[in-house]
Amino acid sequence: MAKKLYVGNLSFDTTDQELESIFSEHGEVTSASVVTDRYTGKSRGFGFVEFSNEADAKKAKDVIDGKEFGGRSLRVDEAKDPRESRGGDRPRSYNSDRNRSRY
């Protein structure tokens, strides 16, 4: 079963290919992508790497987490499903009163 990892604290110059090469030493990488800003196209400093199996992903996480790359200490963790990481029972319109004009 495929397993996706979050990679944080990336250098803003890191490319998808560099990210893949770092992780491919530890198993079969099916995809690697650095997240970029949709307007400027510049890196946002984090990305995702997907492995073909869970064992390789765990091995890579254990080895690479905290390792220095591009002058920065990488943070590697399991990627969370975005639908599960909304946080709490709070409704999405929690701040709607603050966004209304006072005039």
PEJO-V524148 format. One record per residue. N is the residue number from 0. RES is the residue in one small letter. PHI is phi in whole degrees, -180 to 180 (999 if undefined). OMEGA is omega in degrees with one decimal (none if undefined). BURIAL is + if it has 24 or more other ideal C-beta (glycine too) atoms within 12 Angstrom, else -. Layout:
BEGIN
n;res;phi;omega;burial
N;RES;PHI;OMEGA;BURIAL
N;RES;PHI;OMEGA;BURIAL
END
This chain:
BEGIN
n;res;phi;omega;burial
0;m;999;-178.3;-
1;a;-68;179.8;-
2;k;-136;-178.5;+
3;k;-106;178.1;+
4;l;-115;172.2;+
5;y;-91;177.2;+
6;v;-124;-177.8;+
7;g;-111;178.4;+
8;n;65;176.9;+
9;l;-74;170.7;+
10;s;-63;-178.3;+
11;f;-71;178.1;-
12;d;-95;-177.0;-
13;t;-67;179.0;+
14;t;-103;176.3;-
15;d;-58;-178.1;-
16;q;-66;177.4;-
17;e;-64;179.0;-
18;l;-61;178.8;+
19;e;-63;-177.5;+
20;s;-67;177.7;-
21;i;-62;-173.8;+
22;f;-87;-176.6;+
23;s;-67;175.3;-
24;e;-66;-173.4;-
25;h;-114;178.6;+
26;g;158;-177.8;+
27;e;-81;179.1;-
28;v;-90;178.3;+
29;t;-93;175.4;-
30;s;-160;176.4;-
31;a;-148;-179.4;+
32;s;-146;174.3;+
33;v;-92;-178.6;+
34;v;-78;-179.3;+
35;t;-119;176.4;-
36;d;-69;-174.8;-
37;r;-69;-178.9;-
38;y;-93;-176.9;-
39;t;-97;-177.7;-
40;g;78;-179.7;-
41;k;-85;179.7;-
42;s;-61;175.9;+
43;r;-99;174.5;-
44;g;89;175.8;-
45;f;-149;-179.7;+
46;g;-162;-178.4;+
47;f;-136;176.6;+
48;v;-128;179.2;+
49;e;-113;178.6;+
50;f;-105;-179.7;+
51;s;-74;177.1;-
52;n;-142;-174.0;-
53;e;-68;-178.5;-
54;a;-63;178.4;-
55;d;-65;179.4;+
56;a;-63;179.6;+
57;k;-64;179.3;-
58;k;-62;179.5;-
59;a;-64;178.7;+
60;k;-60;-178.4;+
61;d;-64;-176.7;-
62;v;-80;-170.4;-
63;i;-89;-179.3;+
64;d;-57;-179.9;+
65;g;91;179.4;-
66;k;-71;179.7;-
67;e;-86;175.6;-
68;f;-147;179.9;+
69;g;64;179.1;-
70;g;80;-179.1;-
71;r;-132;178.6;-
72;s;-87;-175.5;-
73;l;-72;174.7;+
74;r;-116;-178.2;-
75;v;-121;179.5;+
76;d;-149;175.7;+
77;e;-67;177.7;+
78;a;-74;178.9;+
79;k;-99;175.2;-
80;d;-67;-176.3;-
81;p;-59;179.0;-
82;r;-73;-178.9;-
83;e;-91;-173.5;-
84;s;-102;178.4;-
85;r;-70;174.6;-
86;g;86;170.8;-
87;g;66;-179.1;-
88;d;-98;-174.5;-
89;r;-66;179.0;-
90;p;-67;-177.8;-
91;r;-66;-179.1;-
92;s;-94;-176.3;-
93;y;-54;-176.4;-
94;n;-96;-173.8;-
95;s;-62;178.8;-
96;d;-67;-179.3;-
97;r;-72;-176.2;-
98;n;-84;-179.1;-
99;r;-80;179.3;-
100;s;-70;179.0;-
101;r;-89;-175.3;-
102;y;-107;none;-
END
